[in-house]
Amino acid sequence: MVSTDDLVHAEFAAAASAVAAARPEVDLETARELMDEAATMLHNSLALDSLSATDAAVVVRHLAADLTAVDPSTAVLARSLAVAEDPSGLDEPGIVAETYLVCAAVLGL
């Protein structure tokens, strides 16, 4: 089983590579460093620790995409609000919605 920390680092590294490939103005090394720092901050904060493995995988995947959006703050907030509209596939939608907001706070969004 992959740890949440390993999952965050892997997903965030993949997102950094994807955004650098899609947007020529984004430097790959800088994107990787920023996403690695974000992953470390989330790990150190324990923000993801209350999630089930299933919910953690969903949150990490979504955060990776949202943090590479043009406006990460808006993307993460919208993600949190969207959970109330469509909680399907989540073990604990309320905790997931709150976790997005906690992660935004930890990352200073």
Backbone hydrogen bonds, N-H to C=O, Kabsch-Sander energy under -0.5 kcal/mol:
donor,donor_aa,acceptor,acceptor_aa,energy
7,L,3,S,-2.4
8,V,4,T,-2.9
9,H,5,D,-2.3
10,A,6,D,-2.5
11,E,7,L,-2.9
12,F,8,V,-2.7
13,A,9,H,-2.1
14,A,10,A,-2.2
15,A,11,E,-2.3
16,A,12,F,-2.3
17,S,13,A,-2.2
18,A,14,A,-2.4
19,V,15,A,-2.7
20,A,16,A,-2.0
21,A,17,S,-1.9
22,A,18,A,-2.1
23,R,19,V,-2.2
26,V,23,R,-2.4
27,D,25,E,-0.6
31,A,27,D,-2.6
32,R,28,L,-2.7
33,E,29,E,-2.4
34,L,30,T,-2.7
35,M,31,A,-2.5
36,D,32,R,-2.4
37,E,33,E,-2.3
38,A,34,L,-2.3
39,A,35,M,-2.4
40,T,36,D,-2.3
41,M,37,E,-2.5
42,L,38,A,-2.4
43,H,39,A,-2.4
44,N,40,T,-2.9
45,S,41,M,-1.8
46,L,42,L,-1.0
46,L,43,H,-0.9
47,A,42,L,-0.9
49,D,46,L,-1.3
51,L,48,L,-1.5
56,A,52,S,-2.9
57,A,53,A,-1.9
58,V,54,T,-1.7
59,V,55,D,-2.9
60,V,56,A,-2.8
61,R,57,A,-2.0
62,H,58,V,-2.5
63,L,59,V,-3.1
64,A,60,V,-2.4
65,A,61,R,-1.6
66,D,62,H,-3.0
67,L,63,L,-2.9
68,T,64,A,-0.6
68,T,65,A,-0.7
69,A,66,D,-1.3
75,A,71,D,-2.2
76,V,72,P,-2.7
77,L,73,S,-2.2
78,A,74,T,-2.7
79,R,75,A,-1.9
80,S,76,V,-2.2
81,L,77,L,-2.3
82,A,78,A,-2.1
83,V,79,R,-1.1
83,V,80,S,-0.5
84,A,80,S,-0.6
84,A,81,L,-0.7
85,E,81,L,-0.8
86,D,82,A,-2.2
90,L,87,P,-1.8
96,V,92,E,-2.1
97,A,93,P,-2.8
98,E,94,G,-2.0
99,T,95,I,-2.4
100,Y,96,V,-2.0
101,L,97,A,-1.2
102,V,98,E,-2.5
103,C,99,T,-2.9
104,A,100,Y,-2.1
105,A,101,L,-2.1
106,V,102,V,-2.8
107,L,103,C,-2.3
108,G,105,A,-1.1
109,L,104,A,-3.1
